[in-house]
Amino acid sequence: AYITGVMWPALAVTAIYAEPIIRFLYGQRWLECVPVVQQICMVFALAVPFGFNNAAYMAIGRPYLSTLPTALDIAVKGLGVWLLYDGTLASFAWALVTAGVLMYPVHTFLQWRFLAFEQRPFLQAQGKSLVIALLCLAVAWLARELTAGLPALAEIAIIAAVAIPLWLAAIWVFDAPLRQELEGAARRIPLLSKWLGPA
């Protein structure tokens, strides 16, 4: 839940702000890539909870377990491309999103079977990350609507000034697992340590 607590909100905001980000970095000519960037954000969001699985399989002495989902993932993506690809980059990206959705329960099962991850606690741990990500998504969408038409850099600066404090506040309000880590880091700063009080 630590990595999803960081990555899901970041990906949510990136998806909403794909247009000004691309406009600022690459210019108007690349704006047709906006939907693809949003789809790639979805692909990464689906993969984030299992980012350390391969290292875990190596740690328990079963490296072959990383080969199985990888091979299956390639096969599913290949099938998705064959069925969905119509010559556009967007259709290719949708094939990757579909593969990510189909592989999610596969990775969850492998975690349960070989890494002793109980499915209910695992999904509950992701629940707070999902709530925070959805909150950031909603606020980013609202901010995007209110700042549309501003220069790209101004839009990005505004959402950065809004989203980061919102994310930190949401971590505290929803008592997400990442809160303990952030509090531990904050207590190393004298001013913040005094404000937080005793541990």
C-alpha positions as CSV (number, residue, x, y, z in Angstrom):
1,A,0.0,0.0,0.0
2,Y,3.0,2.3,0.3
3,I,3.8,2.4,-3.4
4,T,0.1,2.6,-4.5
5,G,-0.3,5.5,-2.0
6,V,2.2,7.4,-3.9
7,M,1.8,6.2,-7.5
8,W,-1.9,6.0,-7.9
9,P,-2.6,9.7,-6.9
10,A,0.4,10.8,-9.1
11,L,-0.9,8.8,-12.1
12,A,-4.4,10.1,-11.6
13,V,-3.2,13.8,-11.7
14,T,-0.9,13.0,-14.6
15,A,-3.8,11.5,-16.6
16,I,-6.0,14.6,-16.0
17,Y,-3.1,17.0,-16.8
18,A,-1.7,15.1,-19.7
19,E,-2.6,17.9,-22.2
20,P,-0.8,20.8,-20.4
21,I,2.1,18.5,-19.6
22,I,2.6,17.5,-23.2
23,R,1.9,21.1,-24.4
24,F,4.6,22.4,-22.1
25,L,7.2,19.7,-22.8
26,Y,6.7,19.0,-26.5
27,G,4.4,21.6,-28.0
28,Q,1.0,21.6,-29.7
29,R,2.0,19.1,-32.4
30,W,2.1,16.3,-29.9
31,L,-1.3,16.9,-28.4
32,E,-2.8,13.9,-30.3
33,C,-0.8,11.7,-27.8
34,V,-2.9,12.9,-24.9
35,P,-5.3,9.9,-24.9
36,V,-2.4,7.5,-25.1
37,V,-0.7,9.1,-22.1
38,Q,-3.9,8.7,-20.2
39,Q,-4.2,5.0,-21.2
40,I,-0.5,4.4,-20.2
41,C,-1.3,5.9,-16.8
42,M,-4.0,3.2,-16.4
43,V,-1.6,0.5,-17.5
44,F,1.0,1.6,-14.8
45,A,-1.8,1.9,-12.2
46,L,-2.8,-1.7,-12.7
47,A,0.8,-2.9,-12.5
48,V,2.0,-0.8,-9.5
49,P,0.6,-3.2,-6.8
50,F,2.8,-6.0,-8.1
51,G,6.0,-4.1,-8.8
52,F,8.0,-6.0,-6.3
53,N,6.7,-9.5,-7.0
54,N,9.6,-10.6,-9.1
55,A,12.1,-9.7,-6.4
56,A,9.9,-11.5,-3.8
57,Y,9.9,-14.7,-6.0
58,M,13.7,-14.5,-6.2
59,A,13.9,-14.0,-2.4
60,I,11.9,-17.2,-1.7
61,G,14.0,-19.2,-4.2
62,R,11.4,-19.5,-6.9
63,P,12.6,-17.2,-9.7
64,Y,10.6,-19.3,-12.3
65,L,7.4,-17.8,-10.8
66,S,8.4,-14.4,-12.4
67,T,8.6,-16.1,-15.8
68,L,5.1,-17.5,-15.7
69,P,3.2,-14.2,-15.3
70,T,5.6,-12.5,-17.7
71,A,5.0,-15.1,-20.4
72,L,1.2,-15.0,-19.8
73,D,1.2,-11.2,-19.8
74,I,3.0,-11.1,-23.2
75,A,0.5,-13.7,-24.6
76,V,-2.5,-11.7,-23.3
77,K,-1.1,-8.4,-24.7
78,G,-0.4,-10.1,-28.0
79,L,-4.0,-11.4,-28.2
80,G,-5.3,-8.0,-27.2
81,V,-3.3,-6.3,-29.9
82,W,-4.5,-8.9,-32.5
83,L,-8.1,-8.3,-31.5
84,L,-8.2,-4.6,-30.8
85,Y,-5.5,-3.0,-32.9
86,D,-6.8,-1.0,-35.8
87,G,-3.7,0.8,-36.9
88,T,-3.9,3.6,-34.3
89,L,-1.7,4.1,-31.3
90,A,-4.8,4.5,-29.1
91,S,-6.1,1.0,-30.0
92,F,-2.7,-0.4,-29.2
93,A,-2.7,1.3,-25.8
94,W,-6.2,0.0,-25.1
95,A,-4.9,-3.5,-25.7
96,L,-2.3,-2.9,-23.0
97,V,-5.0,-1.6,-20.6
98,T,-7.1,-4.7,-21.3
99,A,-4.2,-7.0,-20.6
100,G,-3.5,-5.2,-17.3
101,V,-7.1,-5.7,-16.2
102,L,-7.0,-9.4,-17.1
103,M,-3.6,-10.0,-15.4
104,Y,-4.6,-8.3,-12.1
105,P,-6.4,-11.4,-10.7
106,V,-3.5,-13.6,-11.9
107,H,-0.9,-11.6,-9.9
108,T,-3.3,-11.4,-6.9
109,F,-3.6,-15.2,-7.0
110,L,0.2,-15.8,-7.3
111,Q,0.7,-13.5,-4.3
112,W,-1.8,-15.4,-2.3
113,R,-0.5,-18.9,-3.3
114,F,3.2,-18.3,-3.0
115,L,3.8,-15.2,-1.0
116,A,1.2,-15.7,1.7
117,F,-0.7,-12.5,0.8
118,E,-4.3,-13.0,1.9
119,Q,-6.5,-11.5,-0.7
120,R,-8.9,-9.6,1.5
121,P,-6.2,-7.7,3.5
122,F,-4.3,-7.1,0.3
123,L,-7.4,-5.5,-1.3
124,Q,-8.3,-3.6,1.9
125,A,-4.8,-2.2,2.0
126,Q,-5.2,-0.9,-1.5
127,G,-8.6,0.6,-0.6
128,K,-7.2,3.7,1.1
129,S,-4.8,4.3,-1.7
130,L,-7.7,4.1,-4.1
131,V,-9.8,6.5,-2.1
132,I,-6.9,9.0,-2.0
133,A,-6.3,8.6,-5.7
134,L,-10.0,9.2,-6.6
135,L,-9.9,12.3,-4.4
136,C,-6.9,13.6,-6.2
137,L,-8.5,12.7,-9.5
138,A,-11.6,14.7,-8.7
139,V,-9.7,17.7,-7.5
140,A,-7.4,17.6,-10.5
141,W,-10.4,17.4,-12.8
142,L,-12.0,20.4,-11.1
143,A,-8.8,22.4,-11.1
144,R,-8.3,21.6,-14.8
145,E,-11.8,22.9,-15.6
146,L,-11.1,26.1,-13.6
147,T,-7.7,26.8,-15.1
148,A,-8.3,25.8,-18.7
149,G,-7.0,28.4,-21.1
150,L,-4.0,29.4,-18.9
151,P,-0.5,28.8,-20.1
152,A,0.6,25.2,-19.7
153,L,3.2,26.0,-17.1
154,A,0.7,28.0,-15.0
155,E,-1.7,25.1,-15.0
156,I,1.0,22.6,-13.9
157,A,2.2,25.0,-11.2
158,I,-1.3,25.4,-9.8
159,I,-2.1,21.7,-9.7
160,A,1.3,21.1,-8.0
161,A,0.5,23.7,-5.4
162,V,-3.0,22.1,-4.8
163,A,-2.4,18.4,-5.3
164,I,0.7,17.9,-3.0
165,P,-0.9,19.4,0.1
166,L,-4.2,17.6,-0.7
167,W,-2.3,14.3,-1.0
168,L,-0.5,14.8,2.3
169,A,-3.7,15.8,4.1
170,A,-5.5,12.8,2.6
171,I,-2.8,10.5,3.9
172,W,-3.4,11.8,7.4
173,V,-7.2,12.0,7.3
174,F,-7.6,8.5,6.0
175,D,-4.8,7.1,8.1
176,A,-3.2,5.5,5.1
177,P,-0.2,3.1,5.8
178,L,2.1,5.7,4.3
179,R,1.3,8.0,7.2
180,Q,3.6,6.4,9.7
181,E,6.5,6.7,7.2
182,L,5.8,10.3,6.5
183,E,5.5,11.1,10.2
184,G,8.8,9.3,10.9
185,A,10.5,11.5,8.2
186,A,8.8,14.7,9.5
187,R,9.9,14.1,13.1
188,R,13.5,14.4,11.9
189,I,12.8,18.1,11.2
190,P,12.8,20.0,14.5
191,L,10.0,22.4,13.7
192,L,7.7,19.7,12.4
193,S,8.6,17.4,15.2
194,K,7.5,20.0,17.8
195,W,4.2,20.5,15.8
196,L,3.5,16.8,15.6
197,G,4.1,16.3,19.3
198,P,5.3,13.1,21.0
199,A,5.2,9.9,19.0
